[in-house]
Amino acid sequence: MELHNKAVDQYMNLSRIFTENNRKFSSGLDGMGVSEYFIVYHLYNAPQKKMRRIDLADKIGLTASGVTRILAPMEKIGLVSREKTEHDARVSFVTLTSSGERNCIEAFERITRLAEAVFPGDR
């Protein structure tokens, strides 16, 4: 018996296209993964270049613990820093460092060229 469903086939094709494009984008990010780029991009565009971890997770579609796992090595290499609040010890902010800003700008230029190649009519 073969399993076929048009909606499932379309979903699988969409997933394949997404994976292929993520691979292309990642190769143009000079060692930074797509998730890391999304983080520095959203931090760069945030007020004061900082966000709560939970808000960052919502922006990129991951869980808070998923974001924490991605942030740990980013913090270690100096792209982001952690900032506790005085009012509530449970809340912490992620702040983009000057190194993170430079990496974001460089990655943005590369990813813009890649995106324009994938979506040529959307300039």
C-alpha positions in Angstrom: 0.0 0.0 0.0 1.3 3.5 -0.9 0.6 6.5 1.2 -0.3 9.6 -0.7 -2.0 12.8 0.4 -1.7 16.0 -1.6 -1.4 18.2 1.5 1.3 16.0 3.0 3.2 15.9 -0.3 3.0 19.8 -0.4 4.2 20.0 3.2 7.1 17.7 2.5 8.1 19.7 -0.6 7.9 23.0 1.4 10.0 21.4 4.1 12.6 20.3 1.6 12.8 23.7 0.0 13.1 25.4 3.4 15.9 23.0 4.4 17.8 23.6 1.1 17.5 27.4 1.5 18.6 27.2 5.1 21.7 25.3 4.0 22.4 28.0 1.3 21.9 30.8 3.9 24.0 29.1 6.5 26.9 28.7 4.0 26.8 32.5 3.5 26.9 33.4 7.2 30.6 32.7 7.7 30.3 30.2 10.5 27.1 31.6 12.1 24.0 29.4 11.9 20.6 30.7 10.8 19.3 30.6 14.4 22.3 32.6 15.6 21.7 35.1 12.8 18.0 35.5 13.7 19.1 36.2 17.3 21.6 38.9 16.4 19.2 40.4 13.8 16.4 40.8 16.3 18.7 42.1 19.0 20.2 44.6 16.5 16.7 46.0 15.7 15.5 45.9 19.3 15.4 49.1 21.5 18.8 49.5 23.2 19.8 46.3 21.3 18.5 44.1 24.1 15.5 41.7 24.7 14.2 39.4 27.3 15.1 35.8 26.5 11.4 34.8 26.3 10.6 37.6 23.8 13.6 36.6 21.7 12.3 33.0 21.7 8.9 34.2 20.6 10.5 36.2 17.8 12.4 33.3 16.3 9.9 30.6 17.0 11.9 28.6 19.6 11.4 27.7 23.2 13.1 29.7 25.9 15.3 26.7 26.7 16.2 26.4 23.0 17.3 30.0 22.8 19.3 29.5 26.0 21.2 26.6 24.4 22.0 28.8 21.3 23.0 31.8 23.4 25.5 30.0 25.6 28.2 29.7 22.9 27.3 33.1 21.5 27.9 34.6 24.9 31.2 32.7 25.3 32.6 34.1 22.0 31.4 37.6 22.8 28.5 38.2 20.4 25.9 38.7 23.2 26.0 39.3 26.9 23.6 38.5 29.7 22.1 41.2 31.9 20.1 40.7 35.1 17.4 43.2 36.1 17.5 44.8 39.5 13.8 44.5 40.0 13.3 40.8 39.3 16.1 38.2 39.5 14.1 35.8 37.4 14.2 38.1 34.4 17.4 38.5 32.3 18.1 40.4 29.2 20.2 39.4 26.2 22.3 42.3 24.9 24.1 42.5 21.6 27.7 43.4 22.1 29.7 45.6 19.7 31.3 42.4 18.3 27.8 41.1 17.8 26.7 44.3 16.0 29.7 44.0 13.6 28.9 40.3 12.9 25.2 41.2 12.3 26.0 43.9 9.8 28.4 41.7 7.9 26.0 38.8 7.9 23.2 41.0 6.9 25.1 42.1 3.8 25.8 38.5 2.8 22.4 37.2 3.6 20.8 40.1 1.6 22.7 39.0 -1.5 21.6 35.4 -0.9 18.0 36.3 -0.3 17.9 38.5 -3.4 19.2 35.6 -5.4 16.5 33.3 -4.0 13.7 35.9 -4.3 14.9 38.1 -7.3 11.6 40.0 -7.7 11.3 41.1 -4.1 13.9 43.9 -3.9 
